[in-house]
Amino acid sequence: MFTQPEIKELRKDFPALNQINPKNGKPPIYLDNSCMTMKPLVVAEAEWDYNTKYPACGGHRGSYWFAEIVHEKVEATRSAIANLIKVPAAKSSEGKPLFPIIFTRNATEGLNLVAATLGLMPGETVLITDKEHNSNLCPWQEFEKRGGKVSILSTKADNTFDMPGFKALLAKDKTIKLVSVNHSSNLDGVTNPLQPIIKAVRDTEKKQARNIFVTIDGAQSLPHLTLNLGDPESPGYLDVDFYAGSIHKMLGPSGLGFLYGKPELLDCLPPYMVGGSTIYETSAYHRPVYAEWPARFEAGLQNYGGIIGAGAAVKYLSRLLPRIKAYENHLNGILSDVLMPLHEAGKIRILGPADALQRGGVLTFLAPERQEGERMRVLREKSWQHNLMYRTGHFCVDVWFSTRQDKLFPSYTPVRLSAYFYNTEAEIETAAKVIQRIFA
Ligand SMILES: Cc1ncc(COP(=O)(O)O)c(C=O)c1O
């Protein structure tokens, strides 16, 4: 939890939040944090340092002054991410520490990497839920084109995970080779019960004497939750095989993500993209022998400035992370207290459980008319007056909308407000009042 004076101090680190819109003389109220978070100054400074002091390539391409700095800083980011998710270093073939973190452009690329390289076979099944982001749907739909199957578990009426349904599917369908679910949902902020989910998978593996992989889409959880993916002896351990993250939702530069993989699995995966950096050796006369990971999966020159900025973001985030969830819940409580009576009166439809504590910092509601409707027009107008920034649309959760929406409202617009730790109580109260006046 944070106090309002603490938030006021923290906001000084975020130049974007300290601007005034010249059109209306007001500051921003940014509530689209599920899409992209603001970036603290330290991130821009780290990128500036890269661009102005040592803008060279890393990856041991050059053994000279600038390249050494880049290499060290890139590896420092890799180790900071590993620390954040409590993953220890493995060892390279030369006995050097190697953190099982692959830099990607985003969480989407991490999930695609797994789908393309895991060696899933025709006839095998990937089990997902109906609340997956398209990034955790389309790669498996591509697998369907190669003879695979995608099985979609519906969530319960309140949008929470259907554990009995999940266990029944695992017991019944012996073709399930991979379970790939989100940790927290960008639709409604609900966090899936990963420990029981993973336990059910591991129990099934034992009962059926076969392997089942677990891939987690962590895009929405890493910015909010403390994680333990590597220490079975410590609380909260999550025995996942792969975990994809999105740096631009974690205060870091845009267009950057990462994939964690168990070292023994990364050892077995072929490269995803090939070319420079991925090679141990090749020539005109023989096919390539690929390098160890992470190099095997990081083809070509990398976004070094971004990765170095990500290191600063992860350090900044690590310091605050243990207090973030309680504060987001507090903000969502304020918003929900104002908007829940409208939901109960059937004037809007809040998605997910009624209890705000189960929805993190997210409140998504269906407004009872389409974008062209009069009240949506007023909402847009008022939002511009207050610089209120939120999201409308399907948030790339098209499975859920294509199977559920019309049962809730025949004509609707989904509106999502997603708070983060730098939002103030006053901002949330303003957003709540604007929406309440329009839809009451
Ligand atoms: C749950 C979830 N998964 C995946 C993604 C895609 O993330 P990225 O932009 O890092 O590819 C998002 C983005 O909003 C998301 O919310």
The ligand as a Gaussian input file, in Angstrom:
#p B3LYP/6-31G(d) Opt

LIG

0 1
 C       -2.733000     -10.843000     -21.379000
 C       -1.869000     -10.316000     -22.480000
 N       -1.105000     -11.158000     -23.164000
 C       -0.304000     -10.752000     -24.161000
 C       -0.261000      -9.431000     -24.520000
 C        0.650000      -8.995000     -25.604000
 O        1.731000      -8.354000     -25.030000
 P        2.885000      -7.747000     -25.915000
 O        2.444000      -6.412000     -26.348000
 O        4.058000      -7.673000     -24.995000
 O        3.109000      -8.683000     -27.016000
 C       -1.051000      -8.495000     -23.849000
 C       -1.054000      -7.078000     -24.241000
 O       -1.912000      -6.318000     -23.903000
 C       -1.863000      -8.960000     -22.797000
 O       -2.630000      -8.101000     -22.104000

